[in-house]
Amino acid sequence: MKFEVLTLFPEMIGQAVRTSVTGRAVKNGLITVDPVNIRDFSCNRHMRVDDYPYGGGAGMVMEPEPVFRAVAEAKRRAGENTRVIYLTPQAEVLTQTKVEEFAGESALILLCGHYEGIDERVLAETVTDYVSIGDYVLTGGELGALVLIDAVSRFVPGVLGNNESAYFESLQDNLLEYPHYTRPETWHGKKVPEILLSGDHGRVEEWRHGQSLIRTKERRPDLLRKFRRIHTIWYGAPEAGEAAEALTGALSRFGIVENYNRKTLQKRKNSLTGQDLLVLVSGRTGGDDPGAAARFRNLSGARTSFFLFADETAEDDGAAGILQSRGFCLRGADRMNFSFRSDDAVRKAALAIRNELDNMAD
Ligand code: ADE
């Protein structure tokens, strides 16, 4: 992953990315971070890049031409179609979903402003994305660029250690992390919760999920409104099962995956709530297929949102219509095709779902 950072303070970028996890990633050649000094593209011999604002008022404005030339240089290095992200408080605040979307690119150009801002005309001509890192005003975009580089780099394969995964982040679920403990077992008279010493993996996961919910409710109730329990149902060829597992894992650490080829599941009453999200993954079915109406006769929703993904080779069995008649609301396109064999397709499908969920919550 390549980051080109357009800035008046290149040393600030260089210093910060050379430490810690991003430092290791740079050293291992997994990411490159190249500052481009906007001052090098100044149009006058004093190397000035700012001027007084038309219409008067306090502060200075960055001139359009040096910024334009700096962007052109960054595009020459990173590719003509590279997204140009302007860090500014006048934008939507960066989210984990957006970070993941940016991580799907092979290069990004980050434009850092200073003074009162940058001439509007060059922004209109060059910028593809506007990003804020929070509702407060910083002295420049560099800290924002560093935040974005750090968060995006975590998704670059190899940047995190083997046991860590950027996808297993609870924020992916719109939940805060559960509390963590390490040795000693008793510290300042405070004991580690008993359940964590039990060795019962299932109960530990359940406890952690509960703690995440409690913590989110206390500290970020706004996030809790966005939380959806992922419930994935698959049927047809076994590849659909593998895709369902991968997609669920990319979406949530608390997801449930069920194989609806199984008669026992088709017979069992399964009522989902409005806080659930149903993801249906349909593969190619054989000659003894019972059909969607029979398969889902015991499945019901309560205005539960659902997404339907189908392998290219799967026939349309009318599942979307059946589910809509059983209390589910279709989100996204009807029967989104995706190749069950491609990791990239799974990643994109997860992103499409998360984007839709973020929009629904707004
Ligand atoms: N530049 C100044 N303030 C900023 C913010 N909050 N986010 C991103 N860039 C900025």
Residues whose N, C-alpha, C, O or C-beta is under 5 A from the ligand:
A	BS01	ADE	L87 T88 P89 V131 S132 I133 G134 Y136 V137 L138 T139 G140 G141 G144
